[in-house]
Amino acid sequence: MSYRIDIELTSARDDGMWTWRAAGARQPKGLLDARLLYEGAGVGDVVKAEVESGLDGIEVITVLPPKPKRDEPEKIILLSPKRDGVSRSKSRDTSYREEGGTSSKVLEHSKPEATSPPRRGDSKGPRKDRLAARGKSRPKVHAEESTTTAPTDEVAGSEDTQSVQSTSTATRRQPRRVVPGRRHRKELLNKLPVEQRPIAEQLLRGGIPAVRQAIEQQNEALRKEGRPEISPEPLLAMAETLWPQVNSATWLDRAEAVLRDPSSVGMRDLRAIVASAGTVILNETGRKLASELRSMLEERVSQRRQRWLEDISHDLEEGAVLRALKRSSRPPDGGARFPAELALRLAEAAGQAMNETTPAPVWRELLEAVLTSPVRRTVKPVGLPVDADQDLKVAARGASGQIPALASLLGIAMPPPPHPPKISRTSK
């Protein structure tokens, strides 16, 4: 589905693409082809554009040139008879718009008009001044993170200010969404017969539901005019035939966009494009692209797993046991495996950190981190803190089922293993 929004041109890239964002806002934003722009386009221009929303984000399909500035209209000054020095101005020029209703053809969409409202900001001063004023009026938002300060670095590890700032910065920096080109889709439209192109265009807009909606809109217009309706069956059959080609062309455009700039593509988009390769019919070029993307995904997954294990090992070397336990409970993906050697080191470090001299708040934090870690069954705490209150003892007793060494430490019987889930059987 296409619609119009006001966009601001933010920069021109060397590869013939321009970056844009919604006028007056940070989101949405994206890329557009320089060939869509008018002559004399520049950074900071605010224009009206026709965009299309899809699974890959917002895509600009037409950019309307800014409307030329008109001369200042003649004004009539009316002096108030009651109060001296007060004047009113009224513009003499009046704009009129002529509207006419015409019936649309089957599945045919009209081209956007080459007119747009005047550029914003002409009467608001330079853009730098407006941005500076906007920055002063908008309050700054700081990412806050609650941390518990441990008395000793050997127990929980000291997370310095630099690591907290880098974590919050990495959380705010989101990967860009894939902005595919239209080369394969345009090639598909050009090689199709003329009578099939409107169907293919609707499929590119929203698949089979878009074709059904266009047919229904056309029949509604025909009913109002008293003309016979069109039969949807032949058009839907044609759409079903064209759908595999449209789906394949869309996938090829997305795959080429990922390979064009792989460093800016997030793992979510990369996984999605690799998974969708099995749902389309690919030619030799498509199969080659799918193989490259699959290799890229496997390499990224391997790097993330290796980095995850290295970070845990580094935390243990620094004595940051609490940080290592929390990191071990957040694997990069579901298929990550924890090595036995590293698991032994982590379990021993956690058991040594949970001793009598550890303050009760830190001991409780270590207990909660151990419960969510993959080494909870092998951790053997040295002892309870000397200042342990009743609540901490109750929490340790409740965790003894998941940390068996706590049962012997507390002098209680070993809790039985959890029962297997019951399977309900329906009688035949």
C-alpha positions in Angstrom: 0.0 0.0 0.0 1.5 3.4 -1.0 1.0 6.7 0.7 2.6 10.1 0.8 4.8 11.6 3.6 7.1 14.6 4.0 10.7 13.5 4.0 14.0 15.4 4.5 17.1 14.6 2.5 20.0 14.2 4.9 23.0 13.1 2.9 24.3 11.9 -0.5 26.3 8.7 -0.6 29.0 7.8 -3.1 27.1 4.7 -4.4 24.4 6.9 -5.9 22.0 6.6 -2.9 20.6 9.3 -0.7 19.7 9.0 3.0 16.4 10.4 4.2 14.2 10.7 7.3 10.7 11.8 8.1 10.5 15.6 8.2 10.8 16.8 11.8 11.5 13.4 13.2 14.2 10.8 13.6 12.1 7.9 12.4 11.3 6.5 9.9 14.4 6.8 7.8 16.1 4.9 5.0 17.7 5.1 1.5 16.5 6.2 -1.9 17.9 6.1 -5.4 19.3 9.4 -6.7 17.5 8.9 -10.0 14.2 9.5 -8.2 15.3 13.0 -7.2 14.7 16.2 -9.2 17.5 18.4 -10.6 19.2 20.6 -8.1 18.2 18.5 -5.0 20.3 19.2 -2.0 20.8 18.1 1.6 18.2 19.6 3.9 15.4 19.7 1.3 12.0 18.8 2.6 9.8 17.3 -0.1 6.8 15.1 -0.4 7.4 11.5 -1.4 5.3 8.5 -2.3 6.4 5.5 -0.2 5.5 1.9 0.1 5.4 -0.1 3.3 6.4 -3.7 3.4 8.2 -6.4 5.5 11.5 -4.8 4.6 10.6 -1.4 5.9 9.5 1.8 4.0 10.6 2.2 0.4 10.5 5.5 -1.5 9.1 5.0 -5.0 8.5 8.6 -6.1 9.9 12.0 -5.0 7.9 15.1 -5.9 9.9 18.2 -6.6 9.3 21.2 -4.3 6.7 23.7 -5.4 8.3 26.9 -6.7 8.0 29.9 -4.5 5.3 32.3 -5.4 5.5 36.1 -5.3 4.2 37.7 -2.2 0.4 38.2 -2.6 -1.0 41.7 -2.6 -2.5 42.6 0.8 -5.2 45.0 1.9 -4.6 46.8 5.2 -7.8 47.4 7.2 -7.4 50.1 10.0 -9.6 49.5 13.0 -11.7 52.5 13.9 -11.7 51.8 17.6 -8.1 51.4 18.4 -5.3 53.4 16.7 -2.3 51.6 15.5 -4.0 48.3 15.1 -4.1 46.9 11.6 -5.4 43.8 10.0 -4.2 42.1 6.8 -6.2 40.0 4.5 -4.8 38.2 1.4 -6.6 38.9 -1.8 -5.5 35.8 -3.6 -7.7 32.7 -3.2 -6.7 29.3 -4.3 -9.3 27.0 -5.9 -9.2 23.4 -6.7 -11.3 21.7 -9.3 -12.3 18.1 -8.6 -13.7 15.6 -11.0 -14.6 12.0 -10.6 -13.4 9.5 -13.1 -13.7 5.7 -13.1 -10.5 3.8 -12.7 -9.5 0.9 -14.9 -9.1 -2.7 -13.7 -6.2 -2.9 -11.2 -4.7 0.4 -12.5 -3.1 2.9 -10.2 -2.7 6.6 -11.0 0.7 8.3 -11.0 1.3 10.9 -8.3 0.9 14.5 -9.2 4.1 16.5 -9.7 3.1 19.1 -7.1 3.9 19.5 -3.4 3.5 22.0 -0.7 6.1 24.7 -0.3 9.3 23.8 1.6 9.0 23.8 5.3 11.2 26.1 7.3 11.3 29.1 4.9 9.9 31.4 7.6 11.5 29.7 10.6 15.1 30.8 10.2 18.2 28.8 9.3 18.1 25.1 9.9 21.0 25.1 12.3 19.1 27.6 14.5 16.0 25.5 14.5 17.9 22.4 15.4 19.7 24.1 18.2 16.4 25.4 19.6 14.9 22.0 19.3 17.8 20.4 21.2 17.4 22.9 24.0 13.7 22.3 24.4 13.9 18.5 24.3 15.1 16.9 27.5 17.9 14.5 27.3 17.3 10.9 28.2 20.0 8.9 30.1 20.1 5.2 30.3 20.1 4.2 34.0 21.3 0.8 35.2 21.0 -0.3 38.7 24.1 -2.1 40.0 25.0 -3.5 43.4 28.4 -2.5 44.6 30.4 -5.4 46.0 32.8 -4.7 48.9 35.5 -6.8 47.3 36.5 -7.2 43.6 37.3 -10.9 44.2 33.7 -11.8 44.8 31.5 -10.0 42.3 34.0 -8.0 40.2 33.9 -4.2 39.8 32.0 -3.0 36.8 33.5 0.3 36.1 31.7 3.3 34.6 33.3 2.8 31.2 31.8 -0.7 30.8 28.3 0.5 31.9 28.5 3.4 29.3 29.6 1.0 26.5 26.8 -1.4 27.3 24.1 1.4 27.2 25.6 2.8 24.0 25.5 -0.7 22.4 21.9 -1.1 23.5 20.8 2.1 21.8 22.7 1.5 18.6 20.3 -0.6 16.5 21.4 -2.2 13.2 19.9 -0.7 10.1 17.1 -2.5 8.3 17.7 -4.0 4.9 16.7 -1.6 2.1 16.4 -3.7 -1.0 16.8 -2.4 -4.6 14.2 -3.0 -7.3 16.4 -4.3 -10.1 15.0 -7.9 -10.3 11.4 -6.7 -9.7 11.7 -4.1 -12.6 13.1 -6.8 -14.8 10.2 -9.0 -14.0 7.7 -6.3 -14.8 9.4 -5.4 -18.1 9.4 -9.0 -19.4 5.8 -9.7 -18.5 2.9 -9.1 -21.0 1.1 -5.8 -20.7 -2.1 -7.5 -19.4 -0.2 -9.2 -16.6 1.7 -6.2 -15.3 -1.1 -4.6 -13.2 -1.6 -8.0 -11.5 2.2 -8.3 -10.8 2.3 -4.7 -9.4 -0.5 -5.5 -7.0 1.3 -8.7 -6.0 4.5 -6.6 -5.3 2.4 -4.3 -3.1 0.7 -6.8 -0.9 0.5 -10.3 -2.4 -2.8 -12.1 -3.2 -4.8 -10.0 -0.6 -3.8 -6.9 -2.5 -5.2 -8.3 -5.7 -8.5 -9.3 -4.0 -8.8 -5.8 -2.6 -8.2 -4.2 -5.9 -10.8 -6.3 -7.6 -13.3 -5.5 -4.9 -12.7 -1.8 -5.2 -13.1 -2.0 -9.0 -16.3 -3.9 -8.7 -17.7 -1.5 -6.2 -17.0 1.4 -8.6 -18.7 -0.6 -11.4 -21.8 -1.2 -9.3 -22.1 2.5 -8.6 -22.0 3.2 -12.3 -24.5 0.5 -13.1 -22.1 -1.5 -15.2 -21.5 -5.3 -15.0 -18.9 -6.5 -12.5 -15.7 -8.3 -13.5 -15.2 -11.9 -12.6 -12.4 -12.3 -10.0 -11.6 -16.0 -10.8 -9.5 -15.4 -13.9 -7.5 -12.6 -12.3 -6.9 -14.6 -9.1 -5.8 -17.6 -11.2 -3.3 -15.3 -13.0 -2.1 -14.0 -9.7 -1.5 -17.5 -8.4 0.6 -18.2 -11.5 2.7 -15.0 -11.2 3.2 -15.3 -7.4 6.3 -17.6 -7.5 8.0 -15.3 -10.0 7.2 -12.2 -7.9 8.3 -13.9 -4.7 11.6 -14.9 -6.2 12.3 -11.4 -7.6 11.6 -9.9 -4.2 14.0 -12.3 -2.5 16.7 -11.6 -5.0 16.5 -7.9 -4.4 16.7 -8.5 -0.6 19.7 -10.9 -1.0 21.6 -8.5 -3.1 21.0 -5.7 -0.7 22.4 -7.8 2.2 25.5 -8.7 0.2 26.0 -5.1 -0.9 26.6 -3.9 2.7 26.8 -7.0 5.0 28.4 -5.1 7.9 25.2 -3.0 8.4 22.8 -5.9 8.4 21.5 -7.2 11.8 21.3 -10.9 12.7 17.5 -10.8 12.6 17.4 -9.7 9.0 20.2 -12.1 8.0 18.4 -15.1 9.6 15.1 -14.1 8.0 16.5 -13.8 4.5 18.4 -17.2 4.9 15.3 -18.9 6.2 13.1 -17.5 3.4 15.4 -18.9 0.8 13.7 -22.3 1.2 10.3 -20.8 0.4 11.0 -19.4 -3.1 12.0 -21.0 -6.4 15.5 -19.9 -7.2 17.6 -20.0 -10.4 21.3 -20.6 -10.5 22.0 -17.0 -9.4 19.6 -17.3 -6.5 21.1 -20.5 -5.3 24.5 -19.0 -5.4 23.3 -16.0 -3.3 21.6 -18.3 -0.9 24.8 -20.2 -0.4 26.8 -17.0 0.3 24.3 -15.8 2.8 24.2 -19.1 4.6 28.0 -19.1 4.9 27.9 -15.5 6.2 25.3 -16.4 8.8 27.3 -19.4 10.0 30.4 -17.3 10.3 28.6 -14.7 12.3 27.1 -17.2 14.6 30.5 -18.8 15.2 32.1 -15.5 15.9 29.4 -14.5 18.4 29.7 -17.8 20.2 33.5 -17.5 20.4 33.2 -13.9 21.7 30.7 -15.0 24.3 33.0 -17.7 25.7 36.0 -15.4 25.6 34.2 -12.7 27.6 33.2 -15.3 30.3 36.8 -16.5 30.5 38.1 -12.9 30.7 35.6 -12.2 33.5 36.9 -15.2 35.5 40.5 -14.1 35.0 39.6 -10.7 36.4 37.7 -12.2 39.3 34.3 -10.9 38.2 32.4 -14.0 39.1 29.0 -12.4 39.3 29.4 -10.9 35.8 30.6 -14.2 34.4 27.6 -16.0 35.9 25.1 -13.5 34.4 26.9 -13.6 31.1 26.7 -17.4 31.0 22.9 -17.3 31.3 22.6 -15.2 28.1 24.0 -17.3 25.3 24.1 -15.6 21.8 21.7 -18.2 20.3 19.8 -21.3 21.3 22.4 -23.7 19.8 25.3 -22.4 21.8 27.0 -25.1 24.0 29.0 -24.4 27.1 32.4 -26.2 27.1 33.1 -28.6 30.0 36.4 -27.0 30.9 35.0 -23.5 31.1 31.9 -24.9 33.1 34.3 -26.4 35.6 36.2 -23.1 36.1 33.0 -21.2 36.5 31.5 -23.6 39.0 34.6 -23.6 41.1 34.9 -19.8 41.1 31.2 -19.4 42.0 31.5 -21.9 44.9 34.6 -20.2 46.3 32.9 -16.8 46.1 29.9 -18.0 48.1 31.7 -18.3 51.5 31.3 -17.1 55.1 33.1 -13.8 54.6 30.9 -12.7 51.7 28.3 -10.1 52.7 24.8 -11.3 52.7 23.5 -9.0 49.9 26.3 -10.1 47.6 25.8 -13.8 48.5 22.1 -13.5 47.6 23.0 -11.9 44.3 25.4 -14.8 43.6 22.7 -17.3 44.5 20.3 -15.8 42.0 22.9 -15.7 39.2 23.9 -19.3 39.9 20.2 -20.4 39.6 20.0 -19.1 36.0 23.4 -20.3 34.9 24.2 -23.6 33.1 26.5 -24.7 36.0 24.0 -24.6 38.8 24.0 -28.4 39.4 27.8 -28.4 39.9 28.3 -25.3 42.1 29.4 -26.1 45.7 29.2 -23.1 48.0 31.8 -23.0 50.7 29.5 -21.7 53.3 26.7 -19.3 54.3 27.6 -15.7 55.3 28.0 -15.0 59.0 25.4 -12.2 58.8 22.8 -14.3 56.9 19.3 -13.5 58.0 16.3 -15.8 58.0 15.1 -14.7 54.6 18.5 -15.7 53.0 18.4 -19.1 54.7 14.9 -19.7 53.4 16.0 -18.7 49.9 19.0 -21.0 50.1 16.8 -23.9 51.3 14.4 -23.3 48.4 17.2 -23.3 45.9 18.7 -26.6 47.2 16.6 -28.6 44.7 18.5 -26.9 41.8 21.9 -26.6 43.6 22.3 -30.0 45.4 25.4 -28.9 47.4 23.2 -26.5 49.4 21.3 -29.4 51.0 24.4 -30.8 52.7 25.5 -27.3 53.6 22.2 -26.6 55.3 22.0 -30.0 56.9 18.7 -31.0 55.1 17.8 -34.1 53.1 18.5 -34.0 49.4 15.3 -32.9 47.6 13.9 -35.5 45.2 14.5 -34.9 41.5 11.6 -33.2 39.7 8.9 -35.5 38.3 8.6 -35.8 34.5 5.7 -33.8 33.0 2.4 -35.7 32.9 1.2 -36.6 29.4 -2.6 -36.5 29.1 -3.9 -39.5 27.1 -7.3 -39.3 25.5 -9.3 -42.5 25.4 -10.1 -43.8 22.0 
